[in-house]
Amino acid sequence: MKCNLMRTLWLAICALVLGADARANENEVAIADSIRKYKYYAKTARQNKEYDRAIGYYTTVLQYSPQELTAAYFLGQLYYEKKDSTGARIALPQARIALRQAISIDSLHLNSNRLLYTIYQAVGEADSAALSLERVLRKKPDAANRRKLADLYRRGGHNERAIVHYKELVEAEREDTTGVKDAELIEILAVLHQELGQVDQALKWRKRQVEGGTGGVDQLESIVELKLKVGDVEGAYDTLLELAKVDSQNAYSYYNRIASIASEEGDDSRHIEGLKGMVEADPKDSESIAELVEWHQGRGEFASAKEWLGLGLKVNSEDAHLLLLKGDNLVKEGDEEGAIAAFEKAKADPAWEKVAQQRIWQLRPPETEEEKLKRQFFGGEEAQEEQN
């Protein structure tokens, strides 16, 4: 009796379990049928551009099965395509929600990340746009998208991140013999490194431009500044000399820079080289000629000083500074009369009149009271002391 009761109970339990399994299977089949049905309806509506109906169907699919990747993507795409009468997109927030659901299912889903990038760009969320593009590149490396990402980081002030992608692009283009793409990218890399204070790296890219034949005057001028920052003064001189050759119309300014840097560095030979270049670029530069004369006179090289004087006075025979230096040279040669004549001529320039008069009095001290008063007027006590 007891055994029969147990057998009956066991059979009842088995029947219940089998019935539950059957009902579960029936439900699964029904759900699967519903998903297939709504997917079909959604696809048909989407192809017919019946966006609202398609949205409804894809929403239902996701209610049945939240992990349906294609449904989440197409739902986001449909929301993105919705526009008002003016053509403005009116459902971008809903599109983002759907696409985020898609990438929660597959973080590297290509189309979802591409569309998210477009949406984030449209609403001005640059960081999120960059993150979407990063995922796109991990899934499918692509030069066009990498350039977009690099530009995005650069515009956002993320120079370090931008540099990584620009470098990738440059190396990827090594086989491009035109140099056009590389020239632009290398220019950007040089500027970014310079903005970050990474002088050595900036200099490396500038040199690469010039060595590759894509660098011009601007790049060479930048190299000068970078070399000075790293203490390569000789390198800066050499680059300025190169600039004077390739940009001959502005050679004077480059030689002037050489002279200026050399003066600060106490480098006499380079300073004179700069002055000579300035005169070569502008033969009428009497000020530089005068400085060259003074330099040679100071070293006792009177023949060279006289040569430069002749060149300067040939260009401008009335230049008071050169006339004074000519007089000094003549004094050294023992020609006081010639020196005084040069000093008298220099007096015509008000800026040099007092100096020229003092030079004359050094050779011919004033004899009359009127001359002495005049000397005192022009030179004061200092002039009197020089006379004594």
C-alpha positions in Angstrom: 0.0 0.0 0.0 2.7 2.4 1.0 4.8 1.5 -2.0 1.9 2.2 -4.3 1.4 5.6 -2.7 5.0 6.6 -3.2 4.9 5.4 -6.8 1.8 7.5 -7.4 3.4 10.6 -5.8 6.6 10.2 -7.9 4.6 9.9 -11.1 2.7 13.0 -10.2 5.9 15.0 -9.6 7.4 13.8 -12.9 4.2 14.8 -14.7 4.4 18.3 -13.1 8.1 18.7 -14.0 7.6 17.5 -17.5 4.6 19.8 -17.9 6.6 22.8 -16.6 9.4 22.0 -19.0 7.0 21.7 -21.8 5.4 25.0 -21.0 8.9 26.6 -20.7 9.8 25.2 -24.1 6.6 26.5 -25.5 7.3 29.9 -24.1 10.8 29.9 -25.5 9.5 29.0 -28.8 6.8 31.6 -28.6 9.4 34.3 -27.6 11.7 33.2 -30.4 8.9 33.4 -32.9 7.9 36.8 -31.6 11.5 38.1 -31.9 11.7 36.8 -35.4 8.4 38.3 -36.3 9.2 41.7 -34.8 12.6 41.7 -36.4 11.0 41.1 -39.8 8.4 43.8 -39.2 11.2 46.2 -38.0 13.4 45.5 -41.0 10.5 45.9 -43.5 9.4 49.2 -41.8 13.1 50.5 -41.8 13.5 49.7 -45.5 10.3 51.5 -46.2 11.6 54.5 -44.1 8.6 54.1 -41.8 10.8 55.2 -38.9 8.3 55.4 -36.1 6.9 51.9 -36.9 10.4 50.5 -37.1 11.3 52.1 -33.8 8.3 50.5 -32.2 9.2 47.1 -33.5 12.9 47.3 -32.5 11.9 48.5 -29.1 9.7 45.4 -28.7 12.5 43.2 -29.9 14.7 44.6 -27.1 12.0 44.1 -24.5 11.9 40.4 -25.4 15.7 40.2 -25.8 17.9 43.1 -24.3 21.0 41.5 -25.8 20.0 41.8 -29.4 22.9 43.8 -30.8 21.6 44.6 -34.2 18.2 45.7 -32.8 20.0 48.2 -30.4 22.1 49.5 -33.3 19.2 49.9 -35.7 17.1 51.5 -33.0 19.9 54.1 -32.5 20.2 54.7 -36.2 16.5 55.2 -36.6 16.4 57.7 -33.8 19.3 59.5 -35.4 17.5 59.7 -38.7 14.4 61.3 -37.2 14.1 65.0 -38.3 11.5 67.7 -38.0 10.1 69.8 -40.8 13.2 72.0 -40.8 15.5 69.0 -41.2 16.8 69.2 -37.7 17.5 65.9 -35.9 15.1 65.6 -33.0 15.9 62.4 -31.3 19.6 62.4 -30.6 19.3 61.7 -26.9 17.2 58.6 -27.6 19.8 57.6 -30.3 22.6 57.8 -27.8 20.7 55.6 -25.3 20.1 52.9 -27.9 23.7 53.0 -29.2 25.1 52.9 -25.7 23.1 49.8 -25.2 24.6 48.4 -28.3 28.2 49.0 -27.2 27.3 47.6 -23.7 26.7 44.4 -25.6 29.8 44.7 -27.8 32.1 47.6 -26.9 33.9 47.4 -30.3 30.8 47.2 -32.5 32.0 49.3 -35.4 28.8 50.9 -36.7 27.6 51.8 -33.2 30.8 53.5 -32.3 31.0 55.3 -35.7 27.5 56.7 -35.2 28.1 57.6 -31.6 31.2 59.6 -32.7 29.0 61.5 -35.2 26.4 62.3 -32.6 29.0 63.4 -30.0 30.6 65.6 -32.5 27.2 67.1 -33.4 26.5 68.0 -29.7 30.0 69.2 -29.0 31.1 66.4 -26.6 34.6 66.1 -27.9 36.0 63.7 -25.2 33.1 61.2 -25.8 33.6 61.5 -29.5 37.3 60.7 -29.1 36.5 57.7 -27.0 34.2 56.4 -29.7 36.8 56.8 -32.4 39.4 55.1 -30.2 37.1 52.0 -30.2 36.6 52.3 -33.9 40.4 52.2 -34.4 40.8 49.2 -32.1 38.3 47.3 -34.2 39.5 48.6 -37.6 42.7 50.6 -37.9 42.1 53.3 -40.5 44.2 56.3 -41.5 41.3 58.6 -42.1 39.8 57.9 -38.7 43.1 58.2 -37.0 43.6 61.6 -38.5 40.2 62.6 -37.2 41.1 61.4 -33.8 44.5 63.1 -33.8 42.9 66.4 -34.9 40.2 66.0 -32.2 42.8 65.6 -29.5 44.8 68.5 -30.8 41.8 70.9 -30.9 40.9 69.8 -27.4 44.4 70.6 -26.1 45.3 67.0 -25.5 48.7 67.3 -27.2 50.3 64.2 -25.8 47.5 62.0 -27.1 47.4 63.8 -30.4 51.2 63.2 -30.9 50.7 59.5 -30.5 48.3 59.3 -33.4 50.1 61.8 -35.6 53.3 59.7 -35.2 51.4 56.6 -36.2 50.2 58.4 -39.3 53.7 59.5 -40.3 55.2 56.1 -39.9 52.3 54.6 -41.8 53.0 56.9 -44.7 56.7 56.1 -45.0 56.2 54.6 -48.5 54.4 57.7 -49.8 57.1 59.3 -51.9 55.2 62.5 -52.5 55.9 63.8 -49.0 52.8 65.9 -49.1 51.0 64.2 -46.2 54.1 63.8 -44.2 55.0 67.5 -44.5 51.8 68.6 -42.9 51.9 65.9 -40.2 55.5 66.6 -39.3 54.8 70.3 -39.1 52.0 69.6 -36.6 54.3 67.3 -34.6 57.0 69.9 -34.4 54.5 72.5 -33.2 52.9 70.2 -30.7 56.3 69.2 -29.2 57.3 72.9 -29.1 54.1 73.9 -27.3 54.8 71.1 -24.7 58.3 72.5 -24.2 59.8 69.3 -25.6 62.5 71.2 -27.5 64.6 68.2 -28.5 61.7 66.4 -30.0 60.5 69.6 -31.8 64.0 70.1 -33.2 64.1 66.4 -34.4 60.9 66.9 -36.4 62.1 70.3 -37.8 65.3 68.7 -39.0 63.3 65.9 -40.6 61.3 68.5 -42.5 64.4 70.2 -43.9 66.3 66.9 -44.6 63.2 65.6 -46.4 63.1 68.7 -48.6 59.7 69.8 -47.3 61.0 72.5 -44.9 61.2 76.2 -45.9 62.1 79.5 -44.4 59.6 79.2 -41.5 60.9 75.8 -40.5 64.5 77.0 -40.6 63.7 80.0 -38.5 62.1 77.7 -36.0 65.2 75.5 -35.9 67.3 78.6 -35.0 65.1 79.3 -32.0 65.1 75.6 -30.9 68.8 75.3 -31.2 69.3 78.4 -29.1 67.0 76.9 -26.5 69.0 73.7 -26.3 72.3 75.7 -26.2 73.5 74.8 -29.7 74.7 78.3 -30.6 77.0 77.1 -33.4 74.1 75.2 -34.9 72.0 78.3 -34.7 74.7 80.3 -36.6 74.9 77.6 -39.3 71.1 77.6 -39.8 71.1 81.4 -40.0 73.8 81.2 -42.7 71.7 78.7 -44.5 68.7 81.0 -44.3 70.8 83.8 -45.7 71.4 81.6 -48.8 67.9 80.3 -49.3 66.1 83.6 -48.5 68.6 86.1 -49.9 66.1 88.9 -50.0 66.1 88.9 -46.2 69.8 88.0 -45.8 70.5 91.2 -44.0 68.2 90.3 -41.1 69.8 86.9 -40.7 73.3 88.3 -40.6 72.1 90.9 -38.2 70.8 88.1 -35.9 74.2 86.4 -36.1 75.9 89.6 -35.1 73.4 90.1 -32.2 73.7 86.5 -30.9 77.5 86.7 -31.2 77.6 90.0 -29.3 75.6 88.4 -26.4 77.9 85.4 -26.5 81.1 87.4 -26.6 82.0 85.7 -29.9 84.1 88.3 -31.8 84.7 86.2 -34.9 81.0 85.4 -35.4 80.1 89.0 -34.6 82.4 90.2 -37.4 81.1 87.5 -39.7 77.6 88.9 -39.1 78.6 92.5 -39.7 80.4 91.5 -43.0 77.3 89.7 -44.1 75.1 92.7 -43.3 77.4 94.9 -45.4 77.4 92.4 -48.2 73.6 92.3 -48.1 73.3 96.1 -47.9 76.4 97.9 -49.1 74.9 101.2 -47.8 74.9 100.0 -44.2 77.5 102.6 -43.1 76.8 101.9 -39.4 78.0 98.3 -39.8 81.0 99.4 -41.8 81.9 101.9 -39.1 81.7 99.1 -36.5 84.0 97.0 -38.7 86.5 99.8 -39.0 86.5 100.3 -35.2 87.0 96.6 -34.6 90.1 96.5 -36.9 91.4 99.7 -35.5 91.1 98.3 -32.0 93.1 95.3 -33.0 95.8 97.5 -34.6 94.8 96.3 -38.1 94.9 99.7 -39.7 95.3 98.5 -43.3 92.0 96.5 -43.0 90.4 99.5 -41.2 91.4 101.7 -44.1 90.0 99.3 -46.6 86.6 99.3 -45.0 86.8 103.1 -44.6 87.3 103.4 -48.3 84.4 101.2 -49.1 82.1 103.1 -46.7 83.1 106.6 -47.8 82.7 105.5 -51.4 79.1 104.8 -50.6 78.6 107.9 -48.5 81.3 110.4 -48.4 79.4 112.6 -45.9 79.0 110.0 -43.2 80.2 111.8 -40.1 81.0 108.6 -38.1 83.2 107.2 -41.0 84.9 110.6 -41.4 85.8 110.6 -37.7 87.3 107.1 -38.0 89.1 108.2 -41.2 90.6 111.1 -39.2 91.7 108.7 -36.4 93.3 106.5 -39.0 95.1 109.4 -40.5 96.4 110.4 -37.1 97.9 107.0 -36.7 99.6 107.5 -40.1 101.0 110.9 -39.0 98.8 112.9 -41.3 97.4 115.5 -38.9 96.3 117.9 -41.6 94.3 115.2 -43.4 92.8 114.2 -40.1 91.8 117.7 -39.2 90.2 118.1 -42.6 88.2 114.9 -42.0 87.1 116.0 -38.5 86.1 119.5 -39.9 83.9 117.8 -42.5 82.4 115.5 -39.8 81.3 118.6 -37.9 78.6 119.2 -40.5 76.5 116.5 -38.8 75.0 117.9 -35.5 75.0 114.4 -33.9 78.8 114.2 -34.2 79.8 117.9 -34.1 81.0 117.9 -30.5 83.0 114.7 -30.9 84.6 116.0 -34.1 85.5 119.4 -32.5 87.1 117.6 -29.5 89.2 115.5 -32.0 90.4 118.8 -33.6 91.3 120.3 -30.3 93.3 117.2 -29.3 95.5 117.9 -32.3 95.3 121.7 -32.2 94.5 123.1 -28.7 92.6 126.4 -28.7 94.8 129.5 -28.5 92.4 132.4 -28.1 90.1 133.0 -25.1 87.2 132.7 -27.6 88.4 129.3 -28.7 89.0 128.2 -25.1 85.4 129.2 -24.2 84.1 127.4 -27.2 86.1 124.3 -26.3 84.7 124.5 -22.8 81.2 124.8 -24.3 81.7 121.8 -26.5 83.7 119.6 -24.3 83.4 120.9 -20.7 85.9 120.0 -18.0 86.4 116.5 -19.5 87.6 118.1 -22.8 90.0 120.4 -20.8 91.4 117.4 -18.9 92.0 115.6 -22.2 93.9 118.6 -23.5 96.1 118.8 -20.4 
